[in-house]
Amino acid sequence: MKQIFNAVLGSHAYGTNTTSSDIDYRGIFVADRKYTTQFFNTGQYNDPNEKDSVSYELNKFIYFVFLHFIRW
């Protein structure tokens, strides 16, 4: 897995965080070639060390972008 983008979201991104606020991460990654077959697809990865950390595989991210523009 190769991480190509990672961003901080939520209250930390908007500057409205408090001392008890957690940090939310969202990212995009490219899956290893062996995990990009038709039968086995890694669409998303949740980091077990971070509570609010989700990374989407590049194909799934492009799919989300495509859906957004179709609904406009």
All heavy atoms as an XYZ file, in Angstrom:
606
protein
N       0.849     -1.173      0.000
C       0.000      0.000      0.000
C       0.893      1.234      0.000
O       1.789      1.347      0.835
C      -0.912     -0.033      1.224
C      -1.775      1.178      1.356
S      -3.005      1.053      2.658
C      -2.080      1.637      4.037
N       0.635      2.147     -0.921
C       1.392      3.389     -1.000
C       0.444      4.569     -0.792
O      -0.454      4.814     -1.588
C       2.074      3.500     -2.359
C       2.874      4.760     -2.504
C       3.533      4.840     -3.862
C       4.284      6.149     -3.976
N       4.831      6.321     -5.321
N       0.628      5.276      0.317
C      -0.198      6.441      0.635
C       0.201      7.587     -0.285
O       1.367      7.955     -0.357
C       0.022      6.836      2.099
C      -0.933      7.856      2.621
C      -2.253      7.254      3.063
O      -2.366      6.079      3.305
N      -3.258      8.082      3.161
N      -0.782      8.174     -1.010
C      -0.459      9.279     -1.909
C      -1.036     10.609     -1.436
O      -0.648     11.660     -1.923
C      -0.910      8.987     -3.355
C      -2.408      8.725     -3.431
C      -0.128      7.832     -3.937
C      -2.929      8.590     -4.844
N      -1.971     10.562     -0.474
C      -2.554     11.796      0.057
C      -3.093     11.518      1.445
O      -3.679     10.469      1.693
C      -3.690     12.275     -0.856
C      -4.354     13.538     -0.390
C      -3.745     14.760     -0.565
C      -5.580     13.492      0.241
C      -4.355     15.921     -0.129
C      -6.199     14.642      0.679
C      -5.579     15.864      0.489
N      -2.899     12.474      2.345
C      -3.433     12.362      3.694
C      -3.811     13.765      4.154
O      -3.038     14.702      3.966
C      -2.403     11.740      4.639
C      -3.054     11.095      5.830
O      -4.247     10.882      5.855
N      -2.254     10.769      6.821
N      -4.992     13.908      4.741
C      -5.468     15.225      5.168
C      -6.084     15.142      6.557
O      -6.600     14.107      6.966
C      -6.506     15.758      4.189
N      -6.031     16.253      7.265
C      -6.685     16.386      8.566
C      -8.037     17.036      8.331
O      -8.129     18.073      7.667
C      -5.829     17.242      9.533
C      -6.564     17.449     10.842
C      -4.486     16.600      9.768
N      -9.091     16.432      8.861
C     -10.449     16.944      8.696
C     -11.075     17.209     10.050
O     -10.460     17.004     11.089
C     -11.301     15.936      7.924
C     -10.864     15.615      6.511
C     -11.778     14.558      5.914
C     -10.875     16.840      5.649
N     -12.305     17.634     10.024
C     -13.052     17.845     11.251
C     -12.719     19.173     11.903
O     -12.339     20.142     11.249
N     -12.836     19.208     13.213
C     -12.669     20.464     13.947
C     -11.254     21.022     13.830
O     -11.058     22.237     13.831
C     -13.043     20.268     15.419
O     -12.207     19.292     16.016
N     -10.268     20.160     13.684
C      -8.891     20.642     13.530
C      -8.703     21.349     12.197
O      -7.943     22.312     12.105
C      -7.888     19.499     13.673
C      -7.666     19.085     15.090
N      -6.699     19.635     15.881
C      -8.307     18.183     15.860
C      -6.737     19.090     17.084
N      -7.720     18.196     17.094
N      -9.381     20.902     11.164
C      -9.278     21.550      9.854
C      -9.984     22.901      9.844
O      -9.547     23.825      9.156
C      -9.868     20.652      8.775
N     -11.063     23.013     10.601
C     -11.831     24.255     10.630
C     -11.357     25.228     11.707
O     -11.840     26.346     11.788
C     -13.319     23.953     10.847
C     -13.931     23.200      9.697
C     -14.351     21.890      9.846
C     -14.071     23.797      8.447
C     -14.908     21.199      8.792
C     -14.626     23.116      7.392
C     -15.046     21.820      7.565
O     -15.588     21.138      6.515
N     -10.454     24.786     12.564
C      -9.954     25.644     13.627
C     -10.896     25.783     14.795
O     -10.786     26.723     15.584
N     -11.836     24.852     14.928
C     -12.811     24.912     16.024
C     -12.561     23.827     17.067
O     -13.454     23.512     17.857
C     -14.243     24.767     15.471
O     -14.337     23.534     14.765
C     -14.592     25.916     14.549
N     -11.360     23.279     17.076
C     -11.067     22.182     17.995
C     -10.906     22.691     19.430
O     -10.560     23.837     19.668
C      -9.811     21.445     17.558
C      -8.606     22.355     17.459
O      -8.674     23.408     16.836
N      -7.519     21.959     18.063
N     -11.211     21.796     20.360
C     -11.014     22.054     21.786
C      -9.960     21.071     22.286
O      -9.463     20.240     21.530
C     -12.329     21.871     22.561
O     -12.741     20.509     22.443
C     -13.421     22.799     22.043
N      -9.643     21.129     23.536
C      -8.627     20.226     24.088
C      -9.067     18.768     24.043
O      -8.240     17.863     24.006
C      -8.286     20.606     25.539
O      -9.491     20.628     26.305
C      -7.623     21.967     25.586
N     -10.378     18.517     24.017
C     -10.869     17.144     23.987
C     -11.187     16.646     22.571
O     -11.668     15.532     22.398
C     -12.117     17.014     24.855
O     -13.143     17.843     24.348
N     -10.914     17.461     21.565
C     -11.207     17.068     20.186
C     -10.212     16.028     19.680
O      -9.015     16.124     19.940
C     -11.138     18.289     19.260
O     -12.124     19.228     19.588
N     -10.742     15.052     18.955
C      -9.857     14.074     18.320
C      -9.477     14.588     16.933
O     -10.044     15.539     16.425
C     -10.511     12.700     18.236
C     -11.766     12.698     17.386
O     -12.295     13.789     17.100
O     -12.218     11.618     17.011
N      -8.498     13.946     16.330
C      -8.039     14.343     15.005
C      -8.574     13.336     13.994
O      -8.401     12.131     14.160
C      -6.498     14.402     14.938
C      -5.967     15.374     15.985
C      -6.047     14.815     13.557
C      -4.447     15.396     16.080
N      -9.252     13.837     12.968
C      -9.810     12.989     11.920
C      -8.893     13.037     10.704
O      -8.536     14.116     10.234
C     -11.202     13.483     11.515
C     -12.155     13.545     12.693
O     -12.088     12.651     13.543
O     -12.953     14.491     12.760
N      -8.527     11.867     10.193
C      -7.665     11.767      9.015
C      -8.423     11.100      7.879
O      -9.170     10.158      8.097
C      -6.428     10.917      9.311
C      -5.499     11.496     10.336
C      -5.503     11.035     11.639
C      -4.598     12.498      9.997
C      -4.647     11.553     12.587
C      -3.734     13.025     10.938
C      -3.762     12.542     12.230
O      -2.909     13.061     13.169
N      -8.228     11.598      6.660
C      -8.728     10.945      5.455
C      -7.587     10.909      4.453
O      -6.814     11.859      4.355
C      -9.910     11.691      4.840
C     -11.141     11.745      5.711
C     -11.754     10.365      5.922
N     -12.924     10.416      6.757
C     -12.925     10.344      8.076
N     -11.797     10.222      8.734
N     -14.034     10.394      8.762
N      -7.501      9.827      3.715
C      -6.395      9.692      2.785
C      -6.770      8.890      1.555
O      -7.858      8.329      1.442
N      -5.830      8.860      0.629
C      -5.957      8.098     -0.605
C      -4.694      7.257     -0.741
O      -3.595      7.748     -0.491
C      -6.105      9.031     -1.824
C      -7.306      9.952     -1.656
C      -6.229      8.210     -3.115
C      -7.369     11.054     -2.690
N      -4.854      6.012     -1.141
C      -3.695      5.147     -1.323
C      -3.838      4.333     -2.598
O      -4.930      4.186     -3.153
C      -3.500      4.211     -0.125
C      -4.553      3.147      0.028
C      -4.362      1.887     -0.515
C      -5.718      3.396      0.724
C      -5.319      0.894     -0.374
C      -6.681      2.417      0.880
C      -6.479      1.158      0.323
N      -2.727      3.834     -3.074
C      -2.699      2.920     -4.213
C      -2.392      1.536     -3.655
O      -1.378      1.347     -2.984
C      -1.629      3.346     -5.240
C      -1.562      2.345     -6.379
C      -1.913      4.744     -5.758
N      -3.281      0.607     -3.913
C      -3.111     -0.755     -3.394
C      -2.007     -1.478     -4.153
O      -1.728     -1.183     -5.313
C      -4.417     -1.530     -3.509
N      -1.395     -2.435     -3.476
C      -0.410     -3.279     -4.134
C      -1.071     -4.042     -5.276
O      -2.260     -4.346     -5.236
C       0.187     -4.271     -3.141
C       0.982     -3.580     -2.044
O       1.481     -2.471     -2.296
O       1.081     -4.150     -0.947
N      -0.295     -4.353     -6.276
C      -0.830     -5.003     -7.477
C      -1.568     -6.307     -7.173
O      -2.593     -6.612     -7.785
C       0.293     -5.252     -8.468
C      -0.177     -5.744     -9.799
C       0.991     -5.816    -10.772
N       0.539     -6.241    -12.062
C       0.182     -5.412    -13.035
N       0.241     -4.117    -12.842
N      -0.218     -5.870    -14.192
N      -1.104     -7.062     -6.208
C      -1.754     -8.340     -5.898
C      -3.142     -8.163     -5.287
O      -3.927     -9.098     -5.238
C      -0.879     -9.190     -4.994
C      -0.631     -8.586     -3.631
C       0.295     -9.481     -2.816
C       0.594     -8.852     -1.485
N       1.489     -9.684     -0.697
N      -3.469     -6.950     -4.814
C      -4.778     -6.687     -4.216
C      -5.718     -5.946     -5.143
O      -6.776     -5.490     -4.724
C      -4.623     -5.880     -2.927
C      -3.855     -6.613     -1.864
C      -2.666     -6.103     -1.370
C      -4.316     -7.815     -1.360
C      -1.959     -6.764     -0.393
C      -3.608     -8.497     -0.381
C      -2.436     -7.967      0.090
O      -1.740     -8.640      1.057
N      -5.357     -5.794     -6.397
C      -6.201     -5.036     -7.325
C      -6.792     -5.929     -8.405
O      -6.919     -5.530     -9.544
C      -5.402     -3.895     -7.972
O      -4.253     -4.436     -8.624
C      -4.991     -2.864     -6.957
N      -7.152     -7.143     -8.057
C      -7.788     -8.030     -9.018
C      -9.292     -7.806     -9.009
O      -9.840     -7.093     -8.166
C      -7.498     -9.503     -8.676
O      -8.125     -9.811     -7.432
C      -6.010     -9.764     -8.606
N      -9.942     -8.432     -9.941
C     -11.393     -8.306    -10.039
C     -12.090     -8.944     -8.835
O     -13.137     -8.497     -8.407
C     -11.860     -8.971    -11.323
C     -13.345     -8.910    -11.555
C     -13.725     -9.571    -12.856
O     -12.878     -9.978    -13.626
N     -15.011     -9.697    -13.095
N     -11.477     -9.977     -8.281
C     -12.126    -10.734     -7.213
C     -11.751    -10.250     -5.812
O     -12.431    -10.543     -4.857
C     -11.780    -12.217     -7.349
C     -12.183    -12.779     -8.666
C     -11.234    -13.089     -9.613
C     -13.518    -12.963     -8.973
C     -11.612    -13.601    -10.847
C     -13.910    -13.460    -10.192
C     -12.951    -13.777    -11.134
N     -10.640     -9.552     -5.703
C     -10.195     -9.068     -4.396
C      -9.889     -7.589     -4.514
O      -8.957     -7.191     -5.186
C      -8.946     -9.833     -3.939
C      -8.526     -9.496     -2.545
C      -9.166    -10.067     -1.469
C      -7.508     -8.590     -2.319
C      -8.792     -9.756     -0.175
C      -7.129     -8.264     -1.028
C      -7.773     -8.856      0.044
N     -10.695     -6.774     -3.882
C     -10.537     -5.330     -3.999
C     -10.417     -4.709     -2.610
O     -11.259     -4.923     -1.762
C     -11.729     -4.729     -4.744
C     -11.536     -3.260     -5.027
O     -10.485     -2.691     -4.744
N     -12.543     -2.642     -5.582
N      -9.363     -3.949     -2.405
C      -9.174     -3.235     -1.147
C      -9.701     -1.823     -1.346
O      -9.004     -0.975     -1.868
C      -7.680     -3.188     -0.769
O      -7.175     -4.501     -0.762
C      -7.487     -2.556      0.574
N     -10.917     -1.574     -0.957
C     -11.530     -0.275     -1.195
C     -11.221      0.748     -0.134
O     -11.190      1.942     -0.409
N     -10.979      0.290      1.075
C     -10.751      1.240      2.155
C      -9.913      0.600      3.240
O      -9.917     -0.615      3.417
C     -12.102      1.745      2.631
C     -12.455      1.671      4.027
C     -13.844      2.235      4.308
O     -14.594      2.597      3.425
N     -14.180      2.292      5.551
N      -9.181      1.457      3.951
C      -8.305      0.990      5.021
C      -8.549      1.843      6.254
O      -8.490      3.071      6.176
C      -6.841      1.087      4.591
C      -5.859      0.784      5.694
C      -5.648     -0.515      6.119
C      -5.156      1.806      6.321
C      -4.760     -0.799      7.138
C      -4.262      1.531      7.335
C      -4.064      0.229      7.734
O      -3.185     -0.053      8.748
N      -8.840      1.217      7.364
C      -9.009      1.903      8.645
C      -7.776      1.617      9.490
O      -7.506      0.469      9.818
C     -10.259      1.428      9.372
C     -11.518      1.720      8.602
O     -11.565      2.661      7.825
N     -12.521      0.913      8.793
N      -7.052      2.649      9.845
C      -5.826      2.494     10.636
C      -6.200      2.055     12.046
O      -6.925      2.761     12.752
C      -5.064      3.809     10.669
C      -3.689      3.683     11.302
O      -3.368      2.604     11.830
O      -2.935      4.665     11.253
N      -5.733      0.903     12.495
C      -6.097      0.420     13.831
C      -5.498      1.265     14.965
O      -5.980      1.217     16.084
C      -5.553     -1.004     13.869
C      -4.506     -1.055     12.830
C      -4.872     -0.037     11.787
N      -4.466      2.053     14.664
C      -3.839      2.887     15.692
C      -4.513      4.241     15.849
O      -4.268      4.935     16.827
C      -2.358      3.095     15.365
C      -1.607      1.784     15.326
O      -1.870      0.895     16.119
N      -0.697      1.668     14.398
N      -5.330      4.623     14.892
C      -6.033      5.905     14.942
C      -7.535      5.650     14.964
O      -8.051      4.866     14.185
C      -5.678      6.771     13.726
C      -4.246      7.226     13.680
C      -3.927      8.279     14.731
O      -4.849      8.968     15.194
O      -2.757      8.390     15.095
N      -8.248      6.367     15.828
C      -9.684      6.148     15.969
C     -10.457      6.600     14.732
O     -11.319      5.891     14.241
C     -10.178      6.913     17.206
C     -11.642      6.754     17.474
C     -12.068      7.512     18.701
C     -13.556      7.447     18.904
N     -14.009      8.295     19.983
N     -10.159      7.780     14.228
C     -10.891      8.347     13.093
C      -9.981      8.518     11.892
O      -9.725      9.629     11.431
C     -11.506      9.697     13.477
C     -12.622      9.547     14.482
O     -13.351      8.557     14.384
O     -12.762     10.418     15.355
N      -9.483      7.417     11.381
C      -8.582      7.449     10.241
C      -9.087      6.492      9.171
O      -9.199      5.295      9.406
C      -7.168      7.057     10.663
O      -6.323      6.992      9.546
N      -9.419      7.031      8.008
C      -9.884      6.220      6.895
C      -9.129      6.636      5.647
O      -9.022      7.828      5.352
C     -11.402      6.396      6.651
C     -11.857      5.564      5.473
C     -12.189      6.043      7.882
N      -8.611      5.662      4.931
C      -7.978      5.909      3.642
C      -8.714      5.102      2.589
O      -9.071      3.948      2.810
C      -6.504      5.499      3.657
O      -5.766      6.339      4.499
N      -8.958      5.722      1.437
C      -9.665      5.068      0.341
C      -8.695      4.728     -0.772
O      -7.800      5.506     -1.086
C     -10.769      5.979     -0.196
C     -11.820      6.290      0.834
C     -11.863      7.523      1.460
C     -12.761      5.335      1.185
C     -12.813      7.804      2.421
C     -13.717      5.604      2.142
C     -13.744      6.837      2.765
O     -14.682      7.104      3.713
N      -8.903      3.566     -1.386
C      -8.097      3.174     -2.531
C      -8.427      4.116     -3.686
O      -9.540      4.609     -3.799
C      -8.402      1.723     -2.892
C      -7.283      1.011     -3.615
C      -7.302      1.233     -5.092
O      -8.388      1.317     -5.656
O      -6.222      1.335     -5.680
N      -7.462      4.392     -4.530
C      -7.608      5.388     -5.591
C      -8.822      5.120     -6.467
O      -9.567      6.049     -6.789
C      -6.331      5.430     -6.431
C      -6.298      6.466     -7.547
C      -6.431      7.873     -6.978
C      -5.011      6.342     -8.336
N      -9.078      3.883     -6.837
C     -10.247      3.568     -7.670
C     -11.556      3.918     -6.973
O     -12.480      4.432     -7.588
C     -10.249      2.093     -8.072
C      -9.178      1.779     -9.066
O      -8.790      2.624     -9.861
N      -8.681      0.561     -9.015
N     -11.644      3.637     -5.680
C     -12.859      3.952     -4.931
C     -13.020      5.468     -4.801
O     -14.123      5.988     -4.908
C     -12.831      3.310     -3.549
C     -14.136      3.448     -2.806
C     -14.172      2.603     -1.556
C     -15.535      2.651     -0.909
N     -15.612      1.775      0.258
N     -11.914      6.197     -4.605
C     -11.976      7.643     -4.528
C     -12.479      8.245     -5.847
O     -13.337      9.120     -5.850
C     -10.597      8.214     -4.181
C     -10.550      9.709     -4.203
C     -11.100     10.440     -3.166
C      -9.977     10.378     -5.267
C     -11.077     11.817     -3.183
C      -9.939     11.760     -5.297
C     -10.492     12.480     -4.253
N     -11.967      7.744     -6.962
C     -12.421      8.237     -8.271
C     -13.905      7.922     -8.464
O     -14.651      8.736     -9.008
C     -11.556      7.634     -9.395
C     -10.146      8.220     -9.312
C     -12.170      7.896    -10.765
C      -9.141      7.583    -10.223
N     -14.342      6.768     -7.994
C     -15.754      6.417     -8.055
C     -16.601      7.412     -7.266
O     -17.639      7.866     -7.729
C     -15.948      4.994     -7.526
C     -17.385      4.551     -7.434
C     -18.090      4.206     -8.578
C     -18.023      4.475     -6.205
C     -19.414      3.801     -8.505
C     -19.333      4.066     -6.117
C     -20.032      3.732     -7.274
O     -21.341      3.338     -7.179
N     -16.150      7.789     -6.063
C     -16.869      8.786     -5.253
C     -16.942     10.128     -5.982
O     -17.979     10.797     -5.974
C     -16.189      8.985     -3.904
C     -16.409      7.874     -2.927
C     -15.474      7.633     -1.935
C     -17.523      7.067     -2.966
C     -15.658      6.626     -1.016
C     -17.716      6.050     -2.062
C     -16.782      5.831     -1.081
N     -15.844     10.547     -6.584
C     -15.825     11.817     -7.322
C     -16.799     11.748     -8.494
O     -17.559     12.683     -8.742
C     -14.394     12.150     -7.804
C     -14.396     13.316     -8.760
C     -13.494     12.434     -6.614
N     -16.794     10.629     -9.209
C     -17.697     10.450    -10.340
C     -19.151     10.529     -9.890
O     -19.969     11.193    -10.530
C     -17.405      9.109    -11.014
C     -18.282      8.815    -12.193
C     -18.114      9.493    -13.388
C     -19.266      7.860    -12.110
C     -18.918      9.226    -14.482
C     -20.086      7.576    -13.191
C     -19.909      8.267    -14.378
N     -19.503      9.878     -8.792
C     -20.867      9.941     -8.278
C     -21.269     11.356     -7.901
O     -22.404     11.766     -8.123
C     -21.011      9.032     -7.054
C     -21.180      7.555     -7.292
C     -21.328      6.821     -5.973
C     -22.378      7.280     -8.180
N     -20.339     12.107     -7.342
C     -20.638     13.482     -6.960
C     -21.011     14.323     -8.182
O     -21.977     15.075     -8.154
C     -19.434     14.108     -6.243
C     -19.601     15.557     -5.957
N     -20.421     16.036     -4.967
C     -19.063     16.640     -6.566
C     -20.382     17.348     -4.962
N     -19.559     17.739     -5.924
N     -20.259     14.196     -9.254
C     -20.532     14.997    -10.446
C     -21.772     14.538    -11.182
O     -22.450     15.336    -11.825
C     -19.313     15.021    -11.376
C     -18.226     15.904    -10.862
C     -17.026     15.379    -10.457
C     -18.425     17.265    -10.746
C     -16.014     16.193     -9.978
C     -17.428     18.098    -10.258
C     -16.224     17.565     -9.870
N     -22.108     13.259    -11.096
C     -23.332     12.754    -11.722
C     -24.561     13.331    -11.017
O     -25.544     13.682    -11.642
C     -23.356     11.204    -11.691
C     -22.317     10.643    -12.622
C     -24.733     10.670    -12.036
C     -22.542     10.962    -14.087
N     -24.503     13.451     -9.704
C     -25.647     13.941     -8.922
C     -25.818     15.445     -9.030
O     -26.840     15.976     -8.658
C     -25.476     13.543     -7.454
C     -25.597     12.066     -7.284
C     -25.424     11.667     -5.855
N     -25.447     10.222     -5.744
C     -25.124      9.559     -4.681
N     -24.741     10.198     -3.601
N     -25.172      8.259     -4.660
N     -24.806     16.141     -9.517
C     -24.934     17.596     -9.677
C     -25.833     17.847    -10.788
O     -26.433     18.447    -11.320
C     -23.543     18.190     -9.937
C     -23.008     18.816     -8.712
C     -22.898     18.258     -7.487
C     -22.484     20.125     -8.590
N     -22.328     19.124     -6.621
C     -22.065     20.298     -7.270
C     -22.320     21.176     -9.467
C     -21.501     21.462     -6.810
C     -21.748     22.319     -9.005
C     -21.353     22.460     -7.679
